Amino acid sequence: MTEFNKEIDAAFQSAWHAAKGGDAKWYEVMQQYGAEPLSEGLKKELLESEMKIARGAFPIELRRVMEKIMAKYPNDSKSFAMDQKVLEYYQKIKPFTGLGDIFANASTGTAKYSQGLQKEKHNTIKCKNCGAPRLEEMQYDNCLFCGSELFERT
Ligand SMILES: [Zn+2]
């Protein structure tokens, strides 16, 4: 394992073992790397959003730490798939919903169908990486939840 992978792995583990929304120990890791934590306001908004987490720091904070590690090892980071790693992390901190999820999805599907295409027009922008909806009342280009770019750059 390279030093780069070791540090990425250590950051991943710290984020994952942190209390829901992050804790003092995780904050120390962020500080150590000079990564900026989420503001309390945003954290609260994310905790109340539909992007539920059962444990761990928010994916966007892990991304910020991993970005710092990438900057430390520019050669190793060339082949590093950040979005994929962040998504892998999100899968681990998501609450387990099991079968209930399938039924919930099935019933929303039917409801959507019977409502016709009326609602389809009202398309909210969703993150391609984690599926978080973009808040319409705020201006930003990167997903608040996982930090992935929401718009294609031209
Ligand atoms: Zn996202």
py3Dmol code that shows the C-alpha trace and the ligand (Angstrom):
import py3Dmol

protein = """\
ATOM      1  CA  MET A   1       0.000   0.000   0.000  1.00  0.00           C
ATOM      2  CA  THR A   2       1.380   3.435  -0.932  1.00  0.00           C
ATOM      3  CA  GLU A   3       1.600   6.308   1.548  1.00  0.00           C
ATOM      4  CA  PHE A   4      -1.137   7.982  -0.467  1.00  0.00           C
ATOM      5  CA  ASN A   5      -3.486   5.032  -0.101  1.00  0.00           C
ATOM      6  CA  LYS A   6      -2.664   4.728   3.578  1.00  0.00           C
ATOM      7  CA  GLU A   7      -3.633   8.340   4.230  1.00  0.00           C
ATOM      8  CA  ILE A   8      -6.798   8.100   2.151  1.00  0.00           C
ATOM      9  CA  ASP A   9      -7.747   4.962   4.022  1.00  0.00           C
ATOM     10  CA  ALA A  10      -7.031   6.528   7.416  1.00  0.00           C
ATOM     11  CA  ALA A  11      -9.168   9.579   6.547  1.00  0.00           C
ATOM     12  CA  PHE A  12     -11.959   7.299   5.303  1.00  0.00           C
ATOM     13  CA  GLN A  13     -11.893   5.300   8.540  1.00  0.00           C
ATOM     14  CA  SER A  14     -11.870   8.412  10.756  1.00  0.00           C
ATOM     15  CA  ALA A  15     -14.842   9.888   8.926  1.00  0.00           C
ATOM     16  CA  TRP A  16     -16.710   6.595   9.049  1.00  0.00           C
ATOM     17  CA  HIS A  17     -16.098   6.077  12.773  1.00  0.00           C
ATOM     18  CA  ALA A  18     -17.078   9.616  13.669  1.00  0.00           C
ATOM     19  CA  ALA A  19     -20.435  10.294  15.299  1.00  0.00           C
ATOM     20  CA  LYS A  20     -23.308  11.245  13.001  1.00  0.00           C
ATOM     21  CA  GLY A  21     -22.467  14.584  11.396  1.00  0.00           C
ATOM     22  CA  GLY A  22     -18.875  14.462  12.671  1.00  0.00           C
ATOM     23  CA  ASP A  23     -17.355  14.872  16.114  1.00  0.00           C
ATOM     24  CA  ALA A  24     -14.383  16.492  17.868  1.00  0.00           C
ATOM     25  CA  LYS A  25     -11.981  13.750  16.801  1.00  0.00           C
ATOM     26  CA  TRP A  26     -12.972  14.110  13.143  1.00  0.00           C
ATOM     27  CA  TYR A  27     -12.712  17.873  13.451  1.00  0.00           C
ATOM     28  CA  GLU A  28      -9.114  17.368  14.589  1.00  0.00           C
ATOM     29  CA  VAL A  29      -8.361  15.311  11.480  1.00  0.00           C
ATOM     30  CA  MET A  30      -9.816  18.074   9.318  1.00  0.00           C
ATOM     31  CA  GLN A  31      -7.776  20.690  11.134  1.00  0.00           C
ATOM     32  CA  GLN A  32      -4.631  18.646  10.781  1.00  0.00           C
ATOM     33  CA  TYR A  33      -5.090  18.717   7.001  1.00  0.00           C
ATOM     34  CA  GLY A  34      -6.295  22.303   6.917  1.00  0.00           C
ATOM     35  CA  ALA A  35      -9.611  21.201   5.437  1.00  0.00           C
ATOM     36  CA  GLU A  36     -12.567  23.471   5.996  1.00  0.00           C
ATOM     37  CA  PRO A  37     -15.451  21.964   7.994  1.00  0.00           C
ATOM     38  CA  LEU A  38     -19.088  22.627   7.101  1.00  0.00           C
ATOM     39  CA  SER A  39     -20.657  25.576   8.871  1.00  0.00           C
ATOM     40  CA  GLU A  40     -23.035  24.695  11.707  1.00  0.00           C
ATOM     41  CA  GLY A  41     -25.922  26.117   9.697  1.00  0.00           C
ATOM     42  CA  LEU A  42     -25.234  23.932   6.666  1.00  0.00           C
ATOM     43  CA  LYS A  43     -24.690  20.909   8.856  1.00  0.00           C
ATOM     44  CA  LYS A  44     -28.075  21.415  10.445  1.00  0.00           C
ATOM     45  CA  GLU A  45     -29.691  21.844   7.056  1.00  0.00           C
ATOM     46  CA  LEU A  46     -28.087  18.628   5.792  1.00  0.00           C
ATOM     47  CA  LEU A  47     -29.121  16.705   8.906  1.00  0.00           C
ATOM     48  CA  GLU A  48     -32.713  17.715   8.219  1.00  0.00           C
ATOM     49  CA  SER A  49     -32.514  17.058   4.479  1.00  0.00           C
ATOM     50  CA  GLU A  50     -33.715  13.941   2.693  1.00  0.00           C
ATOM     51  CA  MET A  51     -30.122  12.726   2.443  1.00  0.00           C
ATOM     52  CA  LYS A  52     -30.169  10.641   5.602  1.00  0.00           C
ATOM     53  CA  ILE A  53     -27.052   9.384   7.284  1.00  0.00           C
ATOM     54  CA  ALA A  54     -26.869   6.888  10.136  1.00  0.00           C
ATOM     55  CA  ARG A  55     -23.318   7.660  11.244  1.00  0.00           C
ATOM     56  CA  GLY A  56     -20.092   9.327  10.259  1.00  0.00           C
ATOM     57  CA  ALA A  57     -19.005  12.716   8.990  1.00  0.00           C
ATOM     58  CA  PHE A  58     -20.649  14.249   5.931  1.00  0.00           C
ATOM     59  CA  PRO A  59     -19.203  13.013   2.618  1.00  0.00           C
ATOM     60  CA  ILE A  60     -18.272  16.529   1.538  1.00  0.00           C
ATOM     61  CA  GLU A  61     -15.984  16.895   4.567  1.00  0.00           C
ATOM     62  CA  LEU A  62     -14.231  13.627   3.766  1.00  0.00           C
ATOM     63  CA  ARG A  63     -13.829  14.892   0.191  1.00  0.00           C
ATOM     64  CA  ARG A  64     -12.179  18.062   1.474  1.00  0.00           C
ATOM     65  CA  VAL A  65      -9.661  16.042   3.480  1.00  0.00           C
ATOM     66  CA  MET A  66      -9.016  13.706   0.545  1.00  0.00           C
ATOM     67  CA  GLU A  67      -8.425  16.734  -1.695  1.00  0.00           C
ATOM     68  CA  LYS A  68      -5.679  17.828   0.698  1.00  0.00           C
ATOM     69  CA  ILE A  69      -4.144  14.355   0.586  1.00  0.00           C
ATOM     70  CA  MET A  70      -4.291  14.426  -3.218  1.00  0.00           C
ATOM     71  CA  ALA A  71      -2.425  17.722  -3.222  1.00  0.00           C
ATOM     72  CA  LYS A  72       0.275  16.099  -1.087  1.00  0.00           C
ATOM     73  CA  TYR A  73       0.743  13.225  -3.521  1.00  0.00           C
ATOM     74  CA  PRO A  74       0.092  14.629  -6.993  1.00  0.00           C
ATOM     75  CA  ASN A  75       1.454  11.558  -8.773  1.00  0.00           C
ATOM     76  CA  ASP A  76      -0.593   8.982  -6.893  1.00  0.00           C
ATOM     77  CA  SER A  77      -3.714  11.104  -7.122  1.00  0.00           C
ATOM     78  CA  LYS A  78      -3.755  11.101 -10.941  1.00  0.00           C
ATOM     79  CA  SER A  79      -5.503   7.739 -11.020  1.00  0.00           C
ATOM     80  CA  PHE A  80      -7.656   8.392  -7.951  1.00  0.00           C
ATOM     81  CA  ALA A  81     -11.423   8.310  -8.578  1.00  0.00           C
ATOM     82  CA  MET A  82     -12.677  10.852  -6.042  1.00  0.00           C
ATOM     83  CA  ASP A  83     -16.405  10.708  -6.858  1.00  0.00           C
ATOM     84  CA  GLN A  84     -16.338   6.938  -6.670  1.00  0.00           C
ATOM     85  CA  LYS A  85     -14.610   6.969  -3.283  1.00  0.00           C
ATOM     86  CA  VAL A  86     -17.076   9.520  -1.909  1.00  0.00           C
ATOM     87  CA  LEU A  87     -19.980   7.412  -3.153  1.00  0.00           C
ATOM     88  CA  GLU A  88     -18.468   4.294  -1.602  1.00  0.00           C
ATOM     89  CA  TYR A  89     -18.302   6.228   1.658  1.00  0.00           C
ATOM     90  CA  TYR A  90     -21.901   7.403   1.379  1.00  0.00           C
ATOM     91  CA  GLN A  91     -23.064   3.795   0.887  1.00  0.00           C
ATOM     92  CA  LYS A  92     -21.455   2.976   4.235  1.00  0.00           C
ATOM     93  CA  ILE A  93     -23.058   5.758   6.259  1.00  0.00           C
ATOM     94  CA  LYS A  94     -26.533   5.489   4.741  1.00  0.00           C
ATOM     95  CA  PRO A  95     -29.176   4.112   7.108  1.00  0.00           C
ATOM     96  CA  PHE A  96     -30.203   0.550   6.324  1.00  0.00           C
ATOM     97  CA  THR A  97     -33.692   0.657   4.877  1.00  0.00           C
ATOM     98  CA  GLY A  98     -34.032  -2.872   3.504  1.00  0.00           C
ATOM     99  CA  LEU A  99     -37.288  -3.924   1.901  1.00  0.00           C
ATOM    100  CA  GLY A 100     -39.213  -0.849   2.988  1.00  0.00           C
ATOM    101  CA  ASP A 101     -37.265   1.116   0.431  1.00  0.00           C
ATOM    102  CA  ILE A 102     -38.453  -1.015  -2.453  1.00  0.00           C
ATOM    103  CA  PHE A 103     -42.097  -0.644  -1.465  1.00  0.00           C
ATOM    104  CA  ALA A 104     -41.732   3.084  -0.941  1.00  0.00           C
ATOM    105  CA  ASN A 105     -40.208   3.427  -4.388  1.00  0.00           C
ATOM    106  CA  ALA A 106     -42.903   1.292  -5.971  1.00  0.00           C
ATOM    107  CA  SER A 107     -45.719   3.393  -4.516  1.00  0.00           C
ATOM    108  CA  THR A 108     -44.126   6.722  -5.483  1.00  0.00           C
ATOM    109  CA  GLY A 109     -43.718   5.328  -8.984  1.00  0.00           C
ATOM    110  CA  THR A 110     -47.448   4.634  -9.252  1.00  0.00           C
ATOM    111  CA  ALA A 111     -48.393   7.990  -7.774  1.00  0.00           C
ATOM    112  CA  LYS A 112     -46.122   9.756 -10.220  1.00  0.00           C
ATOM    113  CA  TYR A 113     -47.629   7.854 -13.106  1.00  0.00           C
ATOM    114  CA  SER A 114     -51.208   8.713 -12.204  1.00  0.00           C
ATOM    115  CA  GLN A 115     -50.367  12.376 -11.753  1.00  0.00           C
ATOM    116  CA  GLY A 116     -49.233  12.421 -15.336  1.00  0.00           C
ATOM    117  CA  LEU A 117     -46.377  14.424 -16.696  1.00  0.00           C
ATOM    118  CA  GLN A 118     -47.440  17.623 -14.961  1.00  0.00           C
ATOM    119  CA  LYS A 119     -44.930  17.241 -12.163  1.00  0.00           C
ATOM    120  CA  GLU A 120     -42.159  15.944 -14.375  1.00  0.00           C
ATOM    121  CA  LYS A 121     -41.730  19.413 -15.811  1.00  0.00           C
ATOM    122  CA  HIS A 122     -40.728  20.675 -12.415  1.00  0.00           C
ATOM    123  CA  ASN A 123     -37.355  19.032 -12.512  1.00  0.00           C
ATOM    124  CA  THR A 124     -35.022  19.654  -9.636  1.00  0.00           C
ATOM    125  CA  ILE A 125     -31.346  19.297 -10.342  1.00  0.00           C
ATOM    126  CA  LYS A 126     -29.979  16.211  -8.652  1.00  0.00           C
ATOM    127  CA  CYS A 127     -26.401  15.295  -7.943  1.00  0.00           C
ATOM    128  CA  LYS A 128     -25.215  12.667 -10.418  1.00  0.00           C
ATOM    129  CA  ASN A 129     -22.987  11.170  -7.779  1.00  0.00           C
ATOM    130  CA  CYS A 130     -25.159  10.835  -4.670  1.00  0.00           C
ATOM    131  CA  GLY A 131     -28.628  11.901  -5.808  1.00  0.00           C
ATOM    132  CA  ALA A 132     -29.001  14.843  -3.406  1.00  0.00           C
ATOM    133  CA  PRO A 133     -31.401  17.464  -4.755  1.00  0.00           C
ATOM    134  CA  ARG A 134     -29.982  20.927  -5.311  1.00  0.00           C
ATOM    135  CA  LEU A 135     -31.652  23.512  -3.072  1.00  0.00           C
ATOM    136  CA  GLU A 136     -33.301  26.031  -5.345  1.00  0.00           C
ATOM    137  CA  GLU A 137     -33.127  28.847  -2.843  1.00  0.00           C
ATOM    138  CA  MET A 138     -29.341  28.806  -2.734  1.00  0.00           C
ATOM    139  CA  GLN A 139     -26.640  29.471  -5.310  1.00  0.00           C
ATOM    140  CA  TYR A 140     -23.915  26.873  -5.582  1.00  0.00           C
ATOM    141  CA  ASP A 141     -22.228  24.652  -8.178  1.00  0.00           C
ATOM    142  CA  ASN A 142     -21.093  21.710  -6.093  1.00  0.00           C
ATOM    143  CA  CYS A 143     -23.305  19.263  -4.252  1.00  0.00           C
ATOM    144  CA  LEU A 144     -23.635  20.326  -0.596  1.00  0.00           C
ATOM    145  CA  PHE A 145     -23.773  16.737   0.509  1.00  0.00           C
ATOM    146  CA  CYS A 146     -20.936  15.025  -1.358  1.00  0.00           C
ATOM    147  CA  GLY A 147     -19.128  17.928  -3.044  1.00  0.00           C
ATOM    148  CA  SER A 148     -19.432  16.557  -6.574  1.00  0.00           C
ATOM    149  CA  GLU A 149     -19.820  19.057  -9.437  1.00  0.00           C
ATOM    150  CA  LEU A 150     -23.474  19.566 -10.316  1.00  0.00           C
ATOM    151  CA  PHE A 151     -22.965  21.140 -13.722  1.00  0.00           C
ATOM    152  CA  GLU A 152     -20.840  20.175 -16.674  1.00  0.00           C
ATOM    153  CA  ARG A 153     -18.023  22.620 -17.211  1.00  0.00           C
ATOM    154  CA  THR A 154     -17.584  23.997 -20.690  1.00  0.00           C
TER     155      THR A 154
END
"""
ligand_1 = """\
1
ZN
Zn -23.800 14.728 -4.249
"""
view = py3Dmol.view(width=600, height=400)
view.addModel(protein, "pdb")
view.setStyle({"model": 0}, {"cartoon": {"style": "trace"}})
view.addModel(ligand_1, "xyz")
view.setStyle({"model": 1}, {"stick": {}})
view.zoomTo()
view.show()
